[in-house]
Structure formats: structure tokens, C-alpha cells
Amino acid sequence: MSVATNQAQGPQSSREENPVKVKKLGHAVFRVSDIERSTRFWTEIMGFQVSDRNEHGMVFLRYGPDHHTIGLAPAKHKADLPNRDQMGFDHCALEVGSVSELFKIRDFLRSKGVKIVYEGRRGPGCNPGIEFLDPDGFTIELYACMDQIGWDGKSRPADQWRRATSLEEALASPVPGVKY
């Protein structure tokens, strides 16, 4: 499906109004090689709680009042994850309350032997974060202070992104208008 766009005006209008009006990202489901190992990761490392298990072996995990935000489904066959240059799932990102929490989380992950694959600030969105791997090698990102799009619909200009390769660097060099 292709949608024609005009940079200044967004998607070109059609005769029919689009009825899809998403309120929020509801949940992500991972197919995992060991359901109990992944459940321990999501409860002991990520702090989620089990809401339910179904008759097919799926585990439903919650962090807030929604029944589930993360679902774990047992894989029937073990397979390697695609390389980052191949089609496939890239990562799941979850927001935390502050950059100071990210420092505590980083220390906690290290103490538990969780492999951190990136920390800092990448660019668009200007959100400092930590990326690490779950037991099957899926990338999980925890972030704070994501830029918000204002009334004018414009995002921060690229010359203000201030990429950083550590949380310390991100804190020492904040983006304009953001206090950590």
C-alpha cells in the first residue's frame, strides 16, 4: 500500500476519511525459545508481573493496569534472529521516568550480567536510552525524555540532535530546551 505525501501538508486527503485512530501501542509479543527463561527475564530483570498463561503456553505480562503489555509465545522451532540489515523485528522500546533512572537501570543490568549493546542518545527524538538483549537476543530499549511534537507538527531540527555514546555524555550535553 502506498500513500502519497506532501512534506508540508502530510498525507494527501482522499475521499474517505481514514478510520484508524490509534491511541497507544498496546503490546508486543515475542516468540521465544524457552518460555520459563524468558518469563524470568521479564519478571526478575524488567520488573513485569504475570497476568495470565493460556492453554497454548503463552505468558501475558503487565507493568501497569493493562492486562498485558508484553506477550511471550513459545517457538516451535529455534531459529537465528535476522541480521540487522535483514527484514525482521528490530527492537522493543519502553519508557522509564527519568534519565537518573537509566543510570540505576544500567548498573542493575550489569550486575545481573545482561549484555548492554548501546547507551547514549542516537538522534531523532533526542531520547537518552539503554539497549540490551533478552535471553533470545531480541533488543530491548529503555529510554527517557522523548521529544514531544508541538502544536505546529514539527520535530526538532537535525542540527540539535546531539548524539551521545554514553549516558554520561548525554547528561553532560543536553539538547536545547531539555532538562534531565
N, CA, C and O of each residue as an XYZ file, in Angstrom:
720
protein
N       0.840     -1.167      0.000
C       0.000      0.000      0.000
C       0.882      1.226      0.000
O       1.869      1.276      0.734
N       0.554      2.198     -0.793
C       1.343      3.421     -0.900
C       0.464      4.620     -0.604
O      -0.685      4.684     -1.043
N       1.004      5.567      0.140
C       0.282      6.795      0.447
C       1.116      7.949     -0.072
O       2.270      8.106      0.326
N       0.554      8.753     -0.950
C       1.259      9.925     -1.457
C       1.340     10.960     -0.346
O       0.361     11.187      0.366
N       2.503     11.590     -0.193
C       2.660     12.591      0.849
C       3.189     13.889      0.289
O       3.902     13.918     -0.714
N       2.831     14.932      0.944
C       3.351     16.256      0.673
C       3.991     16.681      1.980
O       3.304     16.753      2.999
N       5.288     16.964      1.983
C       6.008     17.237      3.220
C       5.348     18.324      4.047
O       5.291     18.199      5.270
N       4.862     19.354      3.448
C       4.287     20.458      4.201
C       2.909     20.120      4.761
O       2.529     20.626      5.817
N       2.147     19.256      4.051
C       0.771     19.008      4.457
C       0.520     17.603      4.983
O      -0.585     17.329      5.452
N       1.497     16.699      4.925
C       1.283     15.328      5.365
C       0.606     14.523      4.266
O       0.678     14.890      3.094
N      -0.069     13.399      4.647
C      -0.715     12.563      3.639
C      -1.780     13.343      2.868
O      -2.531     14.134      3.440
N      -1.825     13.103      1.568
C      -2.846     13.763      0.750
C      -4.201     13.182      1.109
O      -4.333     11.972      1.293
N      -5.190     14.023      1.207
C      -6.515     13.551      1.595
C      -7.138     12.758      0.448
O      -6.899     13.022     -0.730
N      -7.934     11.788      0.839
C      -8.684     11.014     -0.150
C     -10.157     11.277      0.137
O     -10.496     12.015      1.063
N     -11.025     10.673     -0.658
C     -12.464     10.893     -0.466
C     -12.945     10.320      0.860
O     -13.870     10.856      1.472
N     -12.333      9.253      1.297
C     -12.769      8.585      2.521
C     -11.806      8.909      3.658
O     -10.592      8.772      3.504
N     -12.341      9.338      4.799
C     -11.501      9.612      5.963
C     -11.005      8.292      6.530
O     -11.752      7.315      6.599
N      -9.749      8.270      6.931
C      -9.169      7.058      7.499
C      -9.749      6.831      8.888
O      -9.618      7.702      9.748
N     -10.386      5.686      9.135
C     -10.985      5.426     10.438
C      -9.979      4.952     11.485
O     -10.324      4.866     12.664
N      -8.747      4.645     11.088
C      -7.749      4.145     12.030
C      -7.215      5.315     12.850
O      -6.596      6.233     12.313
N      -7.462      5.268     14.154
C      -7.014      6.320     15.058
C      -6.425      5.640     16.295
O      -7.102      5.491     17.313
N      -5.172      5.236     16.198
C      -4.503      4.501     17.270
C      -4.316      5.401     18.483
O      -3.886      6.546     18.348
N      -4.639      4.886     19.671
C      -4.465      5.631     20.916
C      -3.087      5.419     21.524
O      -2.500      6.365     22.050
N      -2.559      4.207     21.465
C      -1.249      3.904     22.038
C      -0.793      2.547     21.527
O      -1.589      1.777     20.988
N       0.475      2.261     21.695
C       0.984      0.928     21.406
C       0.466      0.021     22.507
O       0.700      0.290     23.685
N      -0.221     -1.027     22.157
C      -0.859     -1.887     23.149
C       0.061     -2.929     23.748
O       0.198     -3.007     24.969
N       0.695     -3.734     22.905
C       1.583     -4.765     23.419
C       2.490     -5.269     22.304
O       2.228     -5.069     21.118
N       3.553     -5.923     22.720
C       4.461     -6.602     21.796
C       4.527     -8.058     22.230
O       4.528     -8.356     23.425
N       4.580     -8.960     21.264
C       4.665    -10.394     21.548
C       5.967    -10.917     20.943
O       6.289    -10.649     19.785
N       6.700    -11.665     21.754
C       7.953    -12.272     21.319
C       7.780    -13.779     21.256
O       7.225    -14.380     22.175
N       8.254    -14.399     20.168
C       8.333    -15.862     20.101
C       9.689    -16.231     20.689
O      10.726    -15.770     20.211
N       9.678    -17.054     21.715
C      10.895    -17.328     22.482
C      11.231    -18.812     22.499
O      10.358    -19.665     22.335
N      12.501    -19.103     22.697
C      12.956    -20.494     22.673
C      12.710    -21.218     23.993
O      12.557    -22.439     24.007
N      12.670    -20.484     25.096
C      12.474    -21.092     26.416
C      11.532    -20.178     27.194
O      11.953    -19.143     27.712
N      10.269    -20.557     27.276
C       9.242    -19.699     27.859
C       9.530    -19.368     29.324
O       9.300    -18.236     29.751
N      10.028    -20.328     30.097
C      10.286    -20.066     31.517
C      11.492    -19.133     31.699
O      11.470    -18.251     32.558
N      12.535    -19.326     30.898
C      13.705    -18.443     30.972
C      13.303    -17.012     30.611
O      13.708    -16.065     31.285
N      12.517    -16.854     29.562
C      12.078    -15.516     29.153
C      11.129    -14.903     30.179
O      11.172    -13.697     30.418
N      10.280    -15.716     30.783
C       9.388    -15.205     31.834
C      10.206    -14.693     33.012
O       9.899    -13.637     33.566
N      11.241    -15.426     33.400
C      12.120    -14.954     34.488
C      12.789    -13.637     34.110
O      12.884    -12.736     34.944
N      13.256    -13.510     32.863
C      13.885    -12.267     32.413
C      12.908    -11.104     32.552
O      13.257    -10.066     33.115
N      11.694    -11.268     32.047
C      10.721    -10.171     32.053
C      10.204     -9.859     33.450
O       9.780     -8.730     33.698
N      10.224    -10.814     34.365
C       9.775    -10.533     35.731
C      10.944    -10.097     36.617
O      10.832     -9.094     37.322
N      12.047    -10.817     36.599
C      13.165    -10.526     37.509
C      14.039     -9.367     37.039
O      14.530     -8.604     37.871
N      14.247     -9.214     35.746
C      15.092     -8.138     35.215
C      14.265     -6.914     34.849
O      14.639     -5.793     35.194
N      13.155     -7.108     34.163
C      12.354     -5.989     33.665
C      11.265     -5.534     34.643
O      10.704     -4.454     34.462
N      10.955     -6.319     35.661
C      10.000     -5.904     36.676
C       8.533     -6.059     36.318
O       7.679     -5.471     36.983
N       8.215     -6.828     35.294
C       6.827     -7.061     34.916
C       6.216     -8.137     35.819
O       6.935     -8.854     36.515
N       4.895     -8.240     35.800
C       4.177     -9.281     36.535
C       3.397    -10.139     35.548
O       2.910     -9.646     34.531
N       3.285    -11.419     35.856
C       2.496    -12.315     35.016
C       1.019    -12.055     35.293
O       0.583    -12.068     36.444
N       0.253    -11.819     34.229
C      -1.200    -11.654     34.340
C      -1.909    -12.982     34.119
O      -2.845    -13.325     34.840
N      -1.456    -13.722     33.119
C      -2.111    -14.973     32.737
C      -1.168    -15.839     31.927
O      -0.131    -15.393     31.435
N      -1.569    -17.094     31.807
C      -0.979    -18.055     30.878
C      -2.151    -18.695     30.158
O      -3.182    -18.984     30.766
N      -1.992    -18.915     28.857
C      -3.112    -19.560     28.157
C      -2.803    -21.027     27.866
O      -1.720    -21.525     28.171
N      -3.773    -21.696     27.273
C      -3.650    -23.128     27.006
C      -2.605    -23.460     25.943
O      -2.257    -24.628     25.771
N      -2.100    -22.455     25.228
C      -1.073    -22.685     24.203
C       0.334    -22.416     24.737
O       1.304    -22.479     23.982
N       0.451    -22.117     26.026
C       1.759    -21.868     26.627
C       2.195    -20.419     26.610
O       3.294    -20.102     27.065
N       1.347    -19.523     26.090
C       1.704    -18.097     26.080
C       1.646    -17.534     27.492
O       0.821    -17.938     28.311
N       2.554    -16.579     27.757
C       2.572    -15.868     29.026
C       2.279    -14.404     28.730
O       2.871    -13.816     27.825
N       1.364    -13.820     29.496
C       0.969    -12.421     29.335
C       1.484    -11.637     30.538
O       1.201    -11.986     31.684
N       2.250    -10.565     30.265
C       2.896     -9.799     31.321
C       2.415     -8.359     31.334
O       2.153     -7.770     30.285
N       2.302     -7.802     32.526
C       1.833     -6.423     32.668
C       2.823     -5.622     33.506
O       3.604     -6.165     34.288
N       2.756     -4.311     33.307
C       3.507     -3.394     34.143
C       2.564     -2.402     34.797
O       2.798     -1.977     35.929
N       1.519     -2.035     34.111
C       0.515     -1.113     34.631
C      -0.825     -1.804     34.681
O      -0.889     -3.021     34.854
N      -1.896     -1.051     34.532
C      -3.229     -1.636     34.654
C      -3.699     -2.454     33.444
O      -4.602     -3.279     33.582
N      -3.100     -2.240     32.255
C      -3.494     -3.060     31.110
C      -3.201     -4.528     31.421
O      -2.206     -4.843     32.074
N      -4.063     -5.413     30.955
C      -3.887     -6.852     31.202
C      -2.494     -7.316     30.788
O      -1.854     -8.081     31.510
N      -2.026     -6.863     29.640
C      -0.670     -7.221     29.207
C      -0.087     -6.154     28.294
O      -0.794     -5.508     27.520
N       1.215     -5.992     28.408
C       1.995     -5.114     27.541
C       2.985     -5.947     26.744
O       3.331     -5.606     25.613
N       3.437     -7.042     27.343
C       4.359     -7.974     26.686
C       3.717     -9.359     26.699
O       3.170     -9.798     27.711
N       3.795    -10.027     25.569
C       3.364    -11.410     25.468
C       4.547    -12.269     25.068
O       5.374    -11.860     24.253
N       4.627    -13.446     25.634
C       5.674    -14.404     25.273
C       4.990    -15.642     24.723
O       4.113    -16.214     25.370
N       5.389    -16.052     23.536
C       4.816    -17.234     22.895
C       5.939    -18.234     22.644
O       7.003    -17.864     22.147
N       5.704    -19.507     22.990
C       6.755    -20.498     22.748
C       6.947    -20.760     21.257
O       5.985    -20.998     20.527
N       8.203    -20.713     20.820
C       8.522    -21.021     19.423
C       8.523    -22.537     19.254
O       8.970    -23.272     20.135
N       8.023    -22.987     18.126
C       8.032    -24.428     17.855
C       9.399    -24.881     17.355
O       9.803    -26.024     17.565
N      10.108    -23.963     16.687
C      11.420    -24.286     16.137
C      12.382    -23.152     16.473
O      12.039    -21.978     16.336
N      13.561    -23.501     16.904
C      14.573    -22.490     17.187
C      15.139    -21.983     15.868
O      15.432    -22.760     14.960
N      15.287    -20.672     15.781
C      15.847    -20.057     14.575
C      16.735    -18.898     14.989
O      16.532    -18.291     16.041
N      17.709    -18.600     14.166
C      18.550    -17.440     14.424
C      17.764    -16.181     14.113
O      16.948    -16.155     13.192
N      18.019    -15.134     14.891
C      17.414    -13.843     14.588
C      18.028    -13.314     13.304
O      19.195    -13.596     13.029
N      17.278    -12.551     12.504
C      17.860    -11.967     11.299
C      18.938    -10.949     11.662
O      18.894    -10.335     12.728
N      19.904    -10.781     10.761
C      20.905     -9.727     10.932
C      20.197     -8.391     10.885
O      19.092     -8.295     10.350
N      20.812     -7.360     11.433
C      20.171     -6.045     11.482
C      19.949     -5.451     10.099
O      19.173     -4.506      9.959
N      20.611     -5.983      9.073
C      20.384     -5.464      7.720
C      19.330     -6.278      6.962
O      19.072     -6.011      5.789
N      18.725     -7.262      7.621
C      17.673     -8.073      7.012
C      16.312     -7.635      7.549
O      16.219     -6.984      8.589
N      15.266     -8.003      6.824
C      13.916     -7.734      7.304
C      13.676     -8.510      8.584
O      14.181     -9.620      8.755
N      12.899     -7.916      9.486
C      12.560     -8.591     10.725
C      12.383     -7.606     11.858
O      12.536     -6.399     11.672
N      12.068     -8.108     13.006
C      11.883     -7.289     14.205
C      13.212     -6.657     14.592
O      14.242     -7.330     14.577
N      13.204     -5.375     14.937
C      14.440     -4.718     15.348
C      14.529     -4.584     16.858
O      15.457     -5.119     17.464
N      13.590     -3.885     17.480
C      13.642     -3.763     18.933
C      12.298     -3.330     19.500
O      11.414     -2.873     18.775
N      12.166     -3.482     20.800
C      11.002     -3.026     21.558
C      11.515     -1.938     22.491
O      12.498     -2.154     23.200
N      10.869     -0.770     22.508
C      11.305      0.339     23.357
C      10.240      0.642     24.404
O       9.050      0.712     24.100
N      10.693      0.819     25.643
C       9.809      1.092     26.769
C      10.322      2.321     27.503
O      11.520      2.447     27.754
N       9.416      3.222     27.844
C       9.800      4.468     28.510
C       9.915      4.274     30.022
O       9.108      3.575     30.634
N      10.932      4.906     30.611
C      11.071      4.974     32.065
C      10.924      6.435     32.480
O      10.842      7.318     31.628
N      10.892      6.688     33.778
C      10.547      8.002     34.279
C      11.568      9.100     34.119
O      11.192     10.266     34.002
N      12.864      8.771     34.108
C      13.878      9.827     34.071
C      15.231      9.280     33.638
O      15.457      8.070     33.615
N      16.114     10.196     33.298
C      17.481      9.806     32.933
C      18.203      9.247     34.157
O      18.995      8.314     34.029
N      17.944      9.799     35.331
C      18.599      9.265     36.540
C      18.212      7.800     36.760
O      19.020      7.013     37.253
N      16.980      7.434     36.397
C      16.580      6.026     36.479
C      17.396      5.172     35.518
O      17.724      4.028     35.832
N      17.729      5.721     34.343
C      18.523      4.965     33.368
C      19.883      4.584     33.936
O      20.369      3.482     33.682
N      20.507      5.477     34.702
C      21.797      5.160     35.327
C      21.650      3.987     36.301
O      22.481      3.079     36.299
N      20.617      3.996     37.121
C      20.371      2.906     38.077
C      20.071      1.609     37.344
O      20.535      0.538     37.736
N      19.285      1.719     36.269
C      18.940      0.538     35.470
C      20.194     -0.050     34.831
O      20.381     -1.266     34.825
N      21.056      0.821     34.292
C      22.299      0.338     33.680
C      23.119     -0.453     34.695
O      23.608     -1.539     34.382
N      23.274      0.079     35.904
C      24.040     -0.616     36.942
C      23.394     -1.945     37.312
O      24.086     -2.945     37.504
N      22.070     -1.955     37.412
C      21.338     -3.178     37.731
C      21.530     -4.230     36.642
O      21.809     -5.391     36.940
N      21.381     -3.822     35.371
C      21.553     -4.766     34.265
C      22.963     -5.366     34.275
O      23.131     -6.573     34.107
N      23.966     -4.517     34.472
C      25.348     -5.007     34.534
C      25.523     -6.006     35.670
O      26.179     -7.034     35.499
N      24.937     -5.708     36.837
C      25.079     -6.607     37.989
C      24.421     -7.963     37.746
O      24.804     -8.956     38.363
N      23.438     -8.009     36.854
C      22.741     -9.254     36.528
C      23.336     -9.950     35.307
O      22.835    -10.992     34.885
N      24.408     -9.379     34.734
C      25.062     -9.992     33.583
C      24.317     -9.817     32.272
O      24.548    -10.571     31.326
N      23.425     -8.833     32.198
C      22.675     -8.576     30.973
C      23.568     -7.779     30.023
O      24.157     -6.769     30.409
N      23.661     -8.246     28.776
C      24.537     -7.615     27.792
C      23.931     -6.307     27.282
O      22.888     -6.315     26.628
N      24.589     -5.184     27.584
C      24.180     -3.876     27.077
C      24.872     -3.677     25.730
O      26.094     -3.788     25.631
N      24.087     -3.383     24.699
C      24.647     -3.236     23.352
C      24.754     -1.773     22.910
O      25.427     -1.473     21.923
N      24.092     -0.859     23.638
C      24.189      0.568     23.316
C      23.679      1.373     24.501
O      22.754      0.968     25.205
N      24.306      2.517     24.697
C      23.776      3.506     25.631
C      24.132      4.877     25.096
O      25.154      5.043     24.429
N      23.298      5.857     25.383
C      23.549      7.224     24.936
C      22.315      7.839     24.321
O      21.194      7.620     24.780
N      22.540      8.618     23.264
C      21.432      9.289     22.557
C      21.744      9.209     21.069
O      22.813      9.642     20.638
N      20.826      8.662     20.279
C      21.070      8.423     18.850
C      20.802      9.623     17.962
O      21.681      9.984     17.180
N      19.671     10.248     18.030
C      19.347     11.326     17.102
C      17.893     11.711     17.182
O      17.470     12.280     18.189
N      17.095     11.420     16.143
C      15.688     11.825     16.150
C      14.982     11.384     17.437
O      15.125     10.245     17.882
N      14.225     12.302     18.018
C      13.552     12.027     19.286
C      14.372     12.469     20.482
O      13.828     12.749     21.550
N      15.696     12.533     20.298
C      16.644     13.028     21.314
C      16.504     12.352     22.667
O      16.805     12.967     23.691
N      16.058     11.113     22.701
C      15.850     10.414     23.954
C      17.078      9.607     24.359
O      17.519      8.732     23.615
N      17.633      9.899     25.539
C      18.708      9.048     26.053
C      18.144      7.655     26.335
O      16.980      7.516     26.711
N      18.966      6.636     26.152
C      18.482      5.286     26.391
C      19.579      4.262     26.530
O      20.764      4.539     26.341
N      19.138      3.065     26.869
C      19.999      1.890     27.004
C      19.364      0.796     26.170
O      18.149      0.604     26.228
N      20.159      0.077     25.398
C      19.663     -1.069     24.636
C      20.421     -2.300     25.106
O      21.635     -2.261     25.303
N      19.683     -3.400     25.283
C      20.289     -4.637     25.773
C      19.530     -5.809     25.177
O      18.480     -5.632     24.558
N      20.069     -7.005     25.366
C      19.491     -8.200     24.750
C      18.749     -9.040     25.770
O      19.186     -9.189     26.911
N      17.610     -9.593     25.338
C      16.897    -10.543     26.180
C      17.545    -11.919     25.980
O      18.481    -12.037     25.189
N      17.074    -12.958     26.674
C      17.736    -14.274     26.563
C      17.794    -14.859     25.159
O      18.676    -15.670     24.874
N      16.874    -14.470     24.269
C      16.897    -14.983     22.898
C      17.631    -14.066     21.930
O      17.754    -14.393     20.750
N      18.124    -12.919     22.409
C      18.850    -11.997     21.549
C      18.013    -10.869     20.982
O      18.507    -10.100     20.157
N      16.743    -10.743     21.404
C      15.937     -9.602     20.984
C      16.458     -8.352     21.673
O      16.844     -8.403     22.841
N      16.472     -7.231     20.961
C      16.925     -5.972     21.538
C      15.767     -5.280     22.248
O      14.683     -5.109     21.691
N      16.028     -4.887     23.498
C      15.079     -4.134     24.301
C      15.715     -2.774     24.564
O      16.887     -2.700     24.932
N      14.952     -1.700     24.380
C      15.437     -0.355     24.686
C      14.612      0.219     25.831
O      13.384      0.136     25.826
N      15.294      0.800     26.806
C      14.646      1.599     27.837
C      15.119      3.025     27.616
O      16.314      3.264     27.439
N      14.193      3.974     27.625
C      14.544      5.359     27.318
C      13.785      6.316     28.224
O      12.831      5.931     28.899
N      14.227      7.575     28.227
C      13.548      8.639     28.966
C      13.580      9.915     28.133
O      14.411     10.063     27.237
N      12.676     10.823     28.437
C      12.685     12.193     27.893
C      12.591     12.265     26.371
O      13.331     13.025     25.746
N      11.703     11.494     25.770
C      11.485     11.563     24.320
C      10.930     12.940     23.963
O      10.029     13.441     24.636
N      11.472     13.559     22.897
C      10.907     14.807     22.389
C       9.419     14.617     22.111
O       8.985     13.540     21.702
N       8.654     15.665     22.336
C       7.234     15.672     22.013
C       7.030     16.601     20.817
O       7.716     17.616     20.691
N       6.107     16.262     19.959
C       5.813     17.089     18.786
C       4.812     18.162     19.211
O       3.773     17.854     19.796
N       5.129     19.410     18.916
C       4.302     20.530     19.345
C       3.104     20.788     18.451
O       2.825     20.037     17.517
N       2.413     21.852     18.757
C       1.195     22.232     18.045
C       1.431     22.453     16.560
O       0.515     22.298     15.753
N       2.673     22.819     16.193
C       2.963     23.095     14.788
C       3.268     21.829     13.979
O       3.420     21.897     12.759
N       3.358     20.675     14.651
C       3.598     19.414     13.962
C       5.036     19.197     13.517
O       5.316     18.264     12.765
N       5.946     20.043     13.969
C       7.339     19.944     13.536
C       8.187     19.322     14.635
O       7.963     19.549     15.824
N       9.164     18.534     14.209
C      10.101     17.953     15.166
C      11.359     18.812     15.238
O      11.564     19.723     14.435
N      12.178     18.501     16.206
C      13.430     19.218     16.432
C      14.309     19.133     15.186
O      14.391     18.070     14.570
N      14.970     20.232     14.800
C      15.870     20.184     13.643
C      17.073     19.262     13.904
O      17.547     19.152     15.035
N      17.545     18.620     12.868
C      18.643     17.653     12.987
C      19.911     18.256     13.590
O      20.679     17.540     14.232
N      20.145     19.542     13.401
C      21.374     20.129     13.951
C      21.325     20.259     15.480
O      22.306     20.689     16.087
N      20.205     19.897     16.107
C      20.088     19.923     17.570
C      20.076     18.525     18.195
O      19.896     18.405     19.407
N      20.260     17.485     17.414
C      20.129     16.132     17.942
C      21.170     15.782     19.000
O      20.832     15.097     19.965
N      22.378     16.205     18.869
C      23.466     15.957     19.829
C      23.584     14.482     20.213
O      23.271     14.085     21.336
N      24.030     13.707     19.279
C      24.236     12.282     19.539
C      25.247     12.100     20.668
O      26.164     12.906     20.824
N      25.074     11.039     21.451
C      25.968     10.758     22.574
C      26.189      9.249     22.653
O      25.284      8.469     22.357
N      27.379      8.846     23.047
C      27.708      7.419     23.099
C      27.755      6.865     24.526
O      28.227      5.749     24.745
N      27.270      7.638     25.487
C      27.123      7.151     26.862
C      26.041      7.984     27.546
O      25.686      9.068     27.084
N      25.536      7.467     28.632
C      24.562      8.242     29.408
C      25.223      9.480     30.000
O      24.609     10.544     30.084
N      26.481      9.330     30.409
C      27.211     10.470     30.968
C      27.336     11.593     29.945
O      27.132     12.763     30.271
N      27.672     11.233     28.703
C      27.798     12.230     27.640
C      26.443     12.881     27.343
O      26.373     14.091     27.128
N      25.377     12.094     27.329
C      24.039     12.634     27.081
C      23.652     13.630     28.178
O      23.069     14.676     27.893
N      23.976     13.306     29.418
C      23.666     14.193     30.536
C      24.504     15.471     30.488
O      24.007     16.556     30.790
N      25.771     15.339     30.108
C      26.683     16.490     30.061
C      26.389     17.422     28.888
O      26.737     18.603     28.923
N      25.747     16.886     27.852
C      25.460     17.675     26.659
C      23.977     17.553     26.289
O      23.639     16.937     25.279
N      23.097     18.139     27.106
C      21.661     18.013     26.833
C      21.263     18.746     25.560
O      21.935     19.686     25.135
N      20.185     18.313     24.969
C      19.657     19.004     23.793
C      18.980     20.286     24.255
O      18.505     20.349     25.389
N      18.923     21.312     23.403
C      18.299     22.584     23.786
C      16.863     22.396     24.279
O      16.061     21.692     23.665
N      16.566     23.047     25.406
C      15.213     23.036     25.932
C      14.853     21.844     26.786
O      13.715     21.743     27.244
N      15.805     20.917     27.020
C      15.526     19.730     27.818
C      16.383     19.766     29.078
O      17.589     20.002     29.015
N      15.746     19.530     30.225
C      16.471     19.428     31.491
C      16.342     18.003     31.964
O      15.236     17.473     32.075
N      17.484     17.375     32.245
C      17.470     15.991     32.729
C      17.495     16.010     34.238
O      17.489     14.953     34.869
